[in-house]
Amino acid sequence: MDGIVIIGAGESGTRAAFALREAGYRRPVTLVGAEPHLPYERPPLSKPVGGMVQMTPICAREALEAAGISYLEGCSVSKLDAVAATVSLSDGRVLGYEKLLLATGARPRRLACPGAERALDFRTHADAEAIFANVAPGRRVAIIGAGLIGMELAAVLRGKDVAVSVIETAPKVLGRAVPARFADKLHARHAAEGVRFHLDRTVAAIGEDGVVLSDGSILPADLVVSAIGVVPEMTLAEASGLATANGILTDACLRTSAPNIFAAGDCAAVAQPGGGHIRHESWRNARMQAETAARNMAGAAETFASVPWFWSDQYDLGLQIAGRPQPAHQTVLRTTAEGELEFYLDDGRLVAVAGLGFGNSLAKHIKLAEMLIAASIRPEPAALADPGVNLKTLLKSARAA
Ligand SMILES: Cc1cc2nc3c(=O)[nH]c(=O)nc-3n(C[C@H](O)[C@H](O)[C@H](O)COP(=O)(O)OP(=O)(O)OC[C@H]3O[C@@H](n4cnc5c(N)ncnc54)[C@H](O)[C@@H]3O)c2cc1C
C-alpha cells in the first residue's frame, strides 16, 4: 500500500494534497491530474484581465515538491479497482493505495442536436484559449445557456466588442442558482450592454453559419459556445461499483460506499442531516470539502458542515450568495450604498443571503450574514432591512443570547 492517491488535480484534489500534510500525514501523497498543466484556478478563466485568458496556478511546482506531493501531470486514471485497492494510469503504471480521494470534478453537459460538435465547451484552460483566440471586435458569438458561466462569458465578450447572443431554454436567465431579483437585474444589465437574448428557445441544430432555433429562425454566428451546465465526472466510480446518483455518494464524513475511498468537490454528493445528498459546483465548496476529506483520510472523523457560498462577476457587478435561497422563503431586502442584499428566512430563521453590488463591495456584509446563518439566528426582519443596523450587532446579540 502506497499512501494516499488523489485522482483529479483541480481545486479540490490539490487543496486536499496540501491539507493532508497540514493534518500531519507523512506517508506518500500522489496527485494524478489529466490536464497538462500545474493545477490551476478555473474561476479566472471567465474573468480575463486585460482581455487575456488568465492561467492562475493554485500552487507553484516548488510548493508541491516542498510538501513531498508527487504530481503526475497530464496523466489520467483509466481504471479503479476498489477491491484490490489499485488504480491504473494512462501511462501503464498501476499504483496501490492505502486511501483514495476521488476529486474528479465535473465535465460539460453535451448538447444533443445535429451539429453539436461545432460548439466549444467552456471548462478548461484549453477551452478558454480556444474561445478567446477566436473572438475579435465585430465577430458574432452565440452562447447556448444563460447560467452563470454563459452570462460571465457574455459580459467578457461584450467588453471586447463582440456581438453576443444568448440562447436559453427557460423563460428566464440564471434560473437555477440565482434569486429572481438579482437574475432580473443581471439580465437587464446584459441587455443594456447589448447582449441579445433568445429565451424560451431550444437549439434545433448548429450549422456552418450559426444556430438554428426551435422556432426555425437562424441565428448567424462565427463561434458557438455551449454553456448548458456540467455533469459530475464519475466514470471511474461507476465502473468500480461505487454508489452514485447525481454525483459520487458519500456519507457526512465524505466517505464513499467503498472502504478507504473518499470523494470531494464538484463530483461528490454528500449526505445531509435531514436526508438526501447535495452536490455543489463551487470553488469554496471544492476547497472546504477537500480539507475535511483530507483530515478524515489522515484519521479524523469530522462531518462536513459549511454554509454554501459562491460568487460571480459580470461587468462591474459582483454577485455573492451564501446558503440556498428558495422561492418559498420569506425575503427581506436591505439597500446599502454598495448595492442590495436580500435575506432569506425559513420559518423565521435566517438561512441564506444574496447580494449584488459594485465589485466586491458587499463582501463584508455577506461574510457577517454567513456567520448569522451559521449561528442559526431568528432576526427581526425590520433589523435586517435597516441599513442603519450593523449586522455585527445582530451577531453579538445572537452570541450573547
Ligand atoms: C469558467 C469557470 C468559471 C467559474 N467561476 C466560478 C466562480 O466565479 N465562483 C465559484 O464559486 N465557482 C466558479 N467555478 C466553479 C469552480 O471552478 C468549480 O466548482 C471547481 O473548480 C471545482 O473543483 P474540483 O476540483 O471539484 O473539480 P475540477 O475543477 O473539475 O477538477 C477536476 C480535475 O480532475 C481531473 N480528472 C477527472 N478525471 C480524471 C481522471 N480519471 N484522472 C486524472 N484526472 C482526472 C480533471 O481533468 C480536472 O482537472 C467556475 C468554473 C468554470 C469552468
The ligand as an ORCA input file, in Angstrom:
! r2SCAN-3c Opt
* xyz 0 1
  C     -15.072     29.139    -16.387
  C     -15.429     28.820    -14.955
  C     -15.659     29.851    -14.047
  C     -16.003     29.572    -12.729
  N     -16.245     30.612    -11.877
  C     -16.620     30.363    -10.608
  C     -16.904     31.440     -9.715
  O     -16.839     32.619    -10.085
  N     -17.262     31.120     -8.437
  C     -17.354     29.824     -7.986
  O     -17.689     29.597     -6.811
  N     -17.096     28.780     -8.823
  C     -16.739     29.019    -10.112
  N     -16.486     27.977    -10.973
  C     -16.644     26.592    -10.477
  C     -15.377     26.091     -9.801
  O     -14.263     26.392    -10.578
  C     -15.503     24.596     -9.573
  O     -16.579     24.391     -8.682
  C     -14.233     23.983     -9.021
  O     -13.196     24.142     -9.942
  C     -14.429     22.506     -8.720
  O     -13.213     21.943     -8.359
  P     -12.989     20.355     -8.409
  O     -11.562     20.140     -8.033
  O     -14.052     19.669     -7.659
  O     -13.209     19.947     -9.933
  P     -12.462     20.390    -11.260
  O     -12.017     21.802    -11.176
  O     -13.373     19.997    -12.373
  O     -11.160     19.484    -11.292
  C     -11.213     18.099    -11.521
  C      -9.953     17.678    -12.228
  O      -9.918     16.267    -12.252
  C      -9.376     15.855    -13.480
  N      -9.778     14.462    -13.718
  C     -11.034     13.983    -13.930
  N     -10.998     12.648    -14.121
  C      -9.701     12.283    -14.024
  C      -9.021     11.036    -14.146
  N      -9.678      9.897    -14.389
  N      -7.670     11.025    -13.999
  C      -6.989     12.159    -13.734
  N      -7.582     13.358    -13.611
  C      -8.914     13.420    -13.763
  C      -9.972     16.832    -14.470
  O      -9.225     16.857    -15.669
  C      -9.886     18.141    -13.685
  O      -8.675     18.793    -13.931
  C     -16.122     28.219    -12.302
  C     -15.911     27.186    -13.214
  C     -15.571     27.468    -14.521
  C     -15.364     26.348    -15.500
*
